[in-house]
Amino acid sequence: MPELDRVAVRIVIDSYQFAVAPSRKLPNLDVQHFGWGLSEKPPRRTLVSEFGLAMHVESRRGNETRNVLVDFGFTPEALLNNASLLGIDPAAIDALVLSHGHPDLSLSET
């Protein structure tokens, strides 16, 4: 396993979001929450929370960066919306990881 200089994990989709929670720093860890906050003007679009999980993992070693998408949430609409809001470029994804299958979901039911 190669040693990495930096790893960033972004939760793209989850069944719950902390859009208005404050960011914080812990020893060797920055926790950044994305959200529009408590302003008087709501945003035009917000993150979509839904059943499922999707994570974007960016690793850096020297000047080499790798981007991996781990799982994909439940709907393509939520994935595309949230990736766009978080500034994740689909063309920059180097690998896709599906952590487990769902035999209960038939692809013919779309």
Number of C-alpha atoms within 10 A of each C-alpha: 3 5 7 12 11 11 13 14 15 19 18 28 27 19 12 12 17 11 14 12 13 12 11 10 9 7 5 5 9 11 13 12 17 19 17 14 14 10 7 6 8 10 10 5 10 14 21 17 18 16 11 14 18 22 20 21 17 17 16 15 13 9 6 9 14 14 21 18 21 19 18 22 20 17 12 10 11 19 21 17 16 21 21 14 14 16 8 17 11 13 7 11 15 12 11 13 12 10 8 7 7 6 7 6 9 8 7 5 5 5
